Amino acid sequence: MIRGLTTAKGFYGPTGVSEDARGTGIGKALLFKSMEALRESGYVYGVIGGEGQREFYEKVCNAQEIPNSDPGIYTDILPD
């Protein structure tokens, strides 16, 4: 499992793909592999932090917003 220095256990992201790579399935593959890694680590769900493409996550994995979670743990690292 690849771990970033800017995230927390059980969290996925923030991630993204370049505009020219969108629609190729790379983002979906990255998301699913990351969720599989969380499951293999014993998590029953993952939190997608710092999402910028909410519609993508809703469509691809039926992601649900956590009420009152904005700005979340990424307050100090994400640009406005």
C-alpha atoms as an extended CHARMM CRD file, in Angstrom:
* protein
*
        80  EXT
         1         1  MET       CA              0.0000000000        0.0000000000        0.0000000000  PROA      1               0.0000000000
         2         2  ILE       CA              1.2920000000        3.4360000000       -0.8780000000  PROA      2               0.0000000000
         3         3  ARG       CA              0.9200000000        5.9070000000        1.9570000000  PROA      3               0.0000000000
         4         4  GLY       CA              1.1060000000        9.6540000000        1.6830000000  PROA      4               0.0000000000
         5         5  LEU       CA              2.5320000000       11.9500000000        4.2850000000  PROA      5               0.0000000000
         6         6  THR       CA             -0.4790000000       14.2550000000        4.1520000000  PROA      6               0.0000000000
         7         7  THR       CA             -3.3260000000       11.8810000000        4.9370000000  PROA      7               0.0000000000
         8         8  ALA       CA             -4.6170000000        9.8090000000        7.8370000000  PROA      8               0.0000000000
         9         9  LYS       CA             -5.4520000000        6.1460000000        8.4410000000  PROA      9               0.0000000000
        10        10  GLY       CA             -8.6550000000        5.1720000000        6.6900000000  PROA      10              0.0000000000
        11        11  PHE       CA             -8.4730000000        8.1730000000        4.3610000000  PROA      11              0.0000000000
        12        12  TYR       CA             -8.0530000000        8.1930000000        0.6010000000  PROA      12              0.0000000000
        13        13  GLY       CA             -6.8210000000       11.2890000000       -1.1740000000  PROA      13              0.0000000000
        14        14  PRO       CA             -6.6260000000       13.9220000000       -2.1170000000  PROA      14              0.0000000000
        15        15  THR       CA             -5.7430000000       12.6180000000       -5.5770000000  PROA      15              0.0000000000
        16        16  GLY       CA             -6.4200000000       13.5530000000       -9.1390000000  PROA      16              0.0000000000
        17        17  VAL       CA             -5.5040000000       12.8740000000      -12.7300000000  PROA      17              0.0000000000
        18        18  SER       CA             -4.6050000000       15.3590000000      -15.4260000000  PROA      18              0.0000000000
        19        19  GLU       CA             -7.4500000000       16.6370000000      -17.5660000000  PROA      19              0.0000000000
        20        20  ASP       CA             -6.1860000000       14.7580000000      -20.6360000000  PROA      20              0.0000000000
        21        21  ALA       CA             -6.2350000000       11.4730000000      -18.6610000000  PROA      21              0.0000000000
        22        22  ARG       CA             -9.8170000000       11.9130000000      -17.4540000000  PROA      22              0.0000000000
        23        23  GLY       CA            -12.2720000000        9.4390000000      -18.9020000000  PROA      23              0.0000000000
        24        24  THR       CA             -9.5980000000        6.7720000000      -19.4180000000  PROA      24              0.0000000000
        25        25  GLY       CA            -10.3440000000        4.8170000000      -16.2300000000  PROA      25              0.0000000000
        26        26  ILE       CA             -7.0990000000        5.7090000000      -14.4600000000  PROA      26              0.0000000000
        27        27  GLY       CA             -8.8420000000        7.6110000000      -11.6390000000  PROA      27              0.0000000000
        28        28  LYS       CA            -11.3490000000        4.7940000000      -11.1260000000  PROA      28              0.0000000000
        29        29  ALA       CA             -8.5630000000        2.1920000000      -11.0270000000  PROA      29              0.0000000000
        30        30  LEU       CA             -6.5900000000        4.2640000000       -8.5140000000  PROA      30              0.0000000000
        31        31  LEU       CA             -9.6740000000        4.6840000000       -6.3220000000  PROA      31              0.0000000000
        32        32  PHE       CA            -10.6050000000        0.9770000000       -6.3990000000  PROA      32              0.0000000000
        33        33  LYS       CA             -7.0470000000       -0.2190000000       -5.6930000000  PROA      33              0.0000000000
        34        34  SER       CA             -6.8030000000        2.2110000000       -2.7820000000  PROA      34              0.0000000000
        35        35  MET       CA            -10.1530000000        1.0610000000       -1.3690000000  PROA      35              0.0000000000
        36        36  GLU       CA             -9.0400000000       -2.5840000000       -1.7350000000  PROA      36              0.0000000000
        37        37  ALA       CA             -5.8540000000       -1.7740000000        0.1940000000  PROA      37              0.0000000000
        38        38  LEU       CA             -7.9120000000       -0.1770000000        2.9750000000  PROA      38              0.0000000000
        39        39  ARG       CA            -10.1260000000       -3.2780000000        3.1300000000  PROA      39              0.0000000000
        40        40  GLU       CA             -7.0670000000       -5.5500000000        3.2680000000  PROA      40              0.0000000000
        41        41  SER       CA             -5.8000000000       -3.4250000000        6.1660000000  PROA      41              0.0000000000
        42        42  GLY       CA             -9.0040000000       -4.0990000000        8.1060000000  PROA      42              0.0000000000
        43        43  TYR       CA            -11.0430000000       -0.9800000000        7.3490000000  PROA      43              0.0000000000
        44        44  VAL       CA            -14.7390000000       -1.4150000000        6.5900000000  PROA      44              0.0000000000
        45        45  TYR       CA            -15.0040000000        1.9350000000        4.8000000000  PROA      45              0.0000000000
        46        46  GLY       CA            -12.7270000000        4.6950000000        3.5730000000  PROA      46              0.0000000000
        47        47  VAL       CA            -13.0080000000        8.4310000000        3.8690000000  PROA      47              0.0000000000
        48        48  ILE       CA            -12.2990000000       10.3810000000        0.7000000000  PROA      48              0.0000000000
        49        49  GLY       CA            -10.6330000000       13.5100000000        1.9870000000  PROA      49              0.0000000000
        50        50  GLY       CA            -10.2010000000       16.7470000000        0.1350000000  PROA      50              0.0000000000
        51        51  GLU       CA            -12.3420000000       15.6580000000       -2.7970000000  PROA      51              0.0000000000
        52        52  GLY       CA            -12.6420000000       18.0970000000       -5.6210000000  PROA      52              0.0000000000
        53        53  GLN       CA            -14.7090000000       15.9770000000       -7.9940000000  PROA      53              0.0000000000
        54        54  ARG       CA            -17.6690000000       14.9520000000       -5.8310000000  PROA      54              0.0000000000
        55        55  GLU       CA            -19.7640000000       13.8260000000       -8.8120000000  PROA      55              0.0000000000
        56        56  PHE       CA            -17.0170000000       11.3960000000       -9.8720000000  PROA      56              0.0000000000
        57        57  TYR       CA            -16.9430000000        9.6820000000       -6.4810000000  PROA      57              0.0000000000
        58        58  GLU       CA            -20.7390000000        9.5820000000       -6.2330000000  PROA      58              0.0000000000
        59        59  LYS       CA            -20.9680000000        7.9480000000       -9.6660000000  PROA      59              0.0000000000
        60        60  VAL       CA            -18.0510000000        5.5220000000       -9.3810000000  PROA      60              0.0000000000
        61        61  CYS       CA            -18.4830000000        4.2130000000       -5.8290000000  PROA      61              0.0000000000
        62        62  ASN       CA            -21.7200000000        5.7120000000       -4.4920000000  PROA      62              0.0000000000
        63        63  ALA       CA            -19.7680000000        7.9530000000       -2.1280000000  PROA      63              0.0000000000
        64        64  GLN       CA            -21.8480000000        9.7770000000        0.4600000000  PROA      64              0.0000000000
        65        65  GLU       CA            -21.0270000000       13.1230000000        2.0100000000  PROA      65              0.0000000000
        66        66  ILE       CA            -20.3250000000       13.1510000000        5.7430000000  PROA      66              0.0000000000
        67        67  PRO       CA            -22.3940000000       16.0540000000        7.1180000000  PROA      67              0.0000000000
        68        68  ASN       CA            -20.4160000000       18.9280000000        8.6730000000  PROA      68              0.0000000000
        69        69  SER       CA            -17.0650000000       17.4260000000        7.6330000000  PROA      69              0.0000000000
        70        70  ASP       CA            -15.7950000000       20.3770000000        5.6250000000  PROA      70              0.0000000000
        71        71  PRO       CA            -12.9770000000       21.4460000000        5.7450000000  PROA      71              0.0000000000
        72        72  GLY       CA            -11.8680000000       18.2380000000        7.4810000000  PROA      72              0.0000000000
        73        73  ILE       CA             -8.3040000000       17.2030000000        8.2290000000  PROA      73              0.0000000000
        74        74  TYR       CA             -6.8340000000       18.8530000000        5.1460000000  PROA      74              0.0000000000
        75        75  THR       CA             -7.4050000000       22.4370000000        6.2250000000  PROA      75              0.0000000000
        76        76  ASP       CA             -3.7190000000       23.3670000000        6.2520000000  PROA      76              0.0000000000
        77        77  ILE       CA             -2.5220000000       21.5970000000        3.0970000000  PROA      77              0.0000000000
        78        78  LEU       CA             -5.1030000000       22.2070000000        0.3700000000  PROA      78              0.0000000000
        79        79  PRO       CA             -5.2960000000       25.4330000000       -1.5990000000  PROA      79              0.0000000000
        80        80  ASP       CA             -8.5070000000       27.4690000000       -1.4210000000  PROA      80              0.0000000000
